[in-house]
Amino acid sequence: FERTLNVGQRAGRGELGRIHIGYVGSAAFSGILQKQLRAFRKSRPHVLVQATEHPMGELPALLEEGRVDVAFIRLPVDLPPSLRAHVLVRDAFCVALPAEHPLAAVSGSVKARSLTGENFVVPEQDLGTREVARRGRFSPRIVSAPGTLLAVLTQVSVGVGVAIVPNLLTRVVNLPNVVFKTLAGEPIVSEVAAVYRKFEHSPATKKLIAQITGAPDQ
């Protein structure tokens, strides 16, 4: 009886349970996914935490359906009223070019209008592409939208086109035949955020949300 009671108490405190994490590549490349889950596993070693990459557009529905408990995504994303987002990392966009592209050899930043007429490989978060096109006053010629950031960079590396991608990739990805260049002008800002249900019932998930948001541990 005492052992059963102890397990029940630990479950109520969020020390037991299972948490399903959904994430996009940006969260892993930034290191924020690893940082948060490492800290949580250290403080709650008996909670089973599973992390799976998902297409960004699917994550809000997966959260609402309860198939994912916390999602790490790149904003902006349309979220229903039942979900909340907490920004963890602020980043900017840059341009990824095939190494043989004329702009890859040019010193300095790349101006938006210099990308007029290019073939674009577009990641799931197309904010950067849309803003570059707006600044350059052109309609982007989108030739591919392969999904993950690694898939996008692979297509750039084989010469399919150029891509507007998060700047954090320049620090963690070294793919053959890809050159990263800074975009001229005001940085095009995007953010990596944790998204979770506004009314969460799982004690373990509530503990993780408290850690992520810095809320008092209850």
C-alpha positions in Angstrom: 0.0 0.0 0.0 2.8 2.4 0.9 4.6 1.8 -2.4 1.3 2.4 -4.3 0.7 5.6 -2.4 4.3 6.7 -3.1 3.8 6.1 -6.9 0.5 8.1 -6.8 2.2 11.0 -5.0 5.0 11.1 -7.4 2.6 11.0 -10.4 0.7 13.9 -8.8 3.9 15.9 -8.5 4.7 15.3 -12.2 7.6 13.0 -11.5 6.1 10.1 -13.4 4.4 10.0 -16.8 5.1 10.3 -20.5 5.5 13.4 -22.6 5.3 13.6 -26.4 7.4 16.4 -27.9 6.9 17.6 -31.5 9.5 19.7 -33.1 10.7 21.3 -36.4 14.3 21.3 -37.5 14.9 24.9 -36.4 14.4 23.9 -32.8 17.0 21.1 -33.0 19.5 23.2 -35.0 19.2 26.1 -32.5 20.0 23.7 -29.6 16.9 24.9 -27.7 15.2 21.5 -28.0 18.2 19.7 -26.5 18.7 22.3 -23.8 15.1 22.1 -22.6 14.8 18.3 -22.7 18.2 17.7 -21.1 17.3 20.0 -18.2 13.9 18.3 -17.8 15.3 14.8 -17.8 17.8 15.8 -15.2 15.1 17.1 -12.9 12.4 14.4 -13.7 14.3 11.3 -14.6 11.3 9.0 -14.3 9.3 10.8 -16.9 9.5 9.2 -20.4 10.1 12.0 -22.9 9.8 11.2 -26.6 10.7 13.7 -29.3 9.6 13.4 -33.0 10.0 15.8 -35.9 6.8 16.8 -37.6 5.8 19.1 -40.5 5.2 22.5 -38.9 1.7 22.9 -40.3 0.6 19.7 -38.5 1.7 20.5 -35.0 -1.1 22.8 -33.9 -3.7 20.1 -34.7 -1.5 17.4 -33.0 -1.4 19.5 -29.9 -5.2 20.1 -29.9 -5.8 16.4 -30.4 -3.5 15.4 -27.5 -1.1 13.5 -29.7 1.7 16.0 -28.9 2.1 17.6 -25.5 4.5 20.4 -26.3 5.7 21.6 -29.7 8.9 23.5 -30.7 8.2 25.5 -33.8 9.4 28.6 -35.8 7.0 31.5 -35.7 4.9 32.9 -37.2 2.3 30.1 -37.2 -1.5 30.5 -36.9 -2.5 29.1 -33.6 -6.0 28.4 -32.3 -7.2 30.1 -29.1 -6.6 26.9 -27.1 -2.8 27.1 -27.6 -0.1 29.5 -26.3 3.4 30.2 -27.5 6.5 31.1 -25.5 9.4 32.5 -27.5 12.7 30.9 -26.7 15.1 32.1 -29.5 15.2 35.1 -31.7 16.9 34.6 -35.1 17.1 36.2 -38.5 17.1 34.9 -42.1 20.0 34.6 -44.5 20.3 33.4 -48.1 21.7 30.0 -49.0 23.3 29.8 -52.4 24.9 27.0 -54.5 28.7 27.6 -54.4 28.8 28.3 -58.1 26.2 31.0 -57.9 27.7 34.5 -58.9 26.4 36.0 -55.7 28.3 33.5 -53.6 31.6 35.1 -54.6 30.5 38.7 -54.0 31.7 40.3 -50.8 29.2 41.8 -48.4 25.5 41.3 -48.0 23.1 40.3 -50.7 20.4 42.8 -51.6 16.9 41.6 -52.0 16.6 42.9 -55.5 19.6 40.9 -56.5 17.5 37.8 -56.1 15.0 38.9 -58.7 14.4 36.1 -61.2 16.0 33.4 -59.1 14.5 29.9 -58.5 13.5 29.6 -54.9 13.6 26.4 -52.7 11.2 27.3 -49.9 11.3 25.9 -46.3 8.2 25.2 -44.3 8.4 28.7 -42.7 8.2 30.9 -45.8 8.2 34.3 -44.0 11.8 35.0 -45.1 11.1 34.2 -48.7 8.0 36.4 -48.8 9.7 39.3 -47.1 12.7 39.2 -49.4 10.4 39.2 -52.4 8.5 42.2 -50.9 11.6 44.1 -50.4 12.9 43.3 -53.8 9.6 44.0 -55.4 9.2 40.7 -57.3 7.2 37.6 -57.1 9.3 34.6 -56.1 9.6 31.8 -58.6 9.1 28.8 -56.2 10.4 25.6 -57.8 10.4 23.4 -54.8 9.1 23.1 -51.2 10.7 19.9 -49.9 9.9 20.3 -46.2 12.7 20.1 -43.7 15.6 22.5 -43.6 18.1 19.8 -44.4 16.0 18.8 -47.5 16.0 22.5 -48.5 19.7 22.9 -48.2 20.3 19.6 -50.1 18.4 21.0 -53.0 20.4 24.2 -52.9 23.6 22.1 -52.8 22.7 20.4 -56.0 21.8 23.6 -57.8 18.0 23.5 -57.8 17.8 27.1 -56.6 18.5 29.5 -53.7 16.8 29.5 -50.3 16.0 32.0 -47.5 16.7 30.1 -44.3 17.3 30.8 -40.6 20.7 32.3 -39.9 21.4 29.7 -37.1 22.1 27.2 -39.9 25.4 29.0 -40.7 26.7 27.9 -37.3 25.7 24.2 -37.3 25.5 23.0 -40.9 28.4 22.6 -43.2 26.9 21.0 -46.4 29.1 20.7 -49.5 28.4 23.3 -52.2 26.3 25.6 -50.0 27.3 29.2 -49.2 25.4 31.3 -46.7 25.3 35.1 -47.2 23.8 37.8 -45.0 20.8 39.7 -46.3 21.2 43.5 -46.7 19.0 45.8 -44.8 17.0 45.4 -41.6 17.2 41.8 -40.3 14.2 39.7 -41.2 13.4 38.3 -37.7 11.8 35.0 -36.8 11.5 33.2 -33.6 11.7 29.7 -32.3 8.9 29.1 -29.7 7.5 26.4 -27.5 3.7 25.9 -28.0 1.5 24.2 -25.5 -2.2 23.8 -24.5 -3.6 26.7 -22.5 -5.4 24.4 -20.1 -3.0 21.5 -19.5 -4.1 18.6 -17.1 -1.1 16.3 -17.1 1.1 17.0 -14.1 4.3 16.0 -15.9 3.6 18.2 -18.9 2.7 21.1 -16.6 6.1 20.7 -15.0 7.8 21.0 -18.4 5.8 24.0 -19.4 6.7 25.7 -16.1 10.4 25.0 -16.8 10.1 26.4 -20.4 8.3 29.5 -19.4 10.1 30.2 -16.1 6.8 30.1 -14.3 6.8 29.2 -10.6 7.0 25.5 -10.0 3.7 24.4 -8.3 
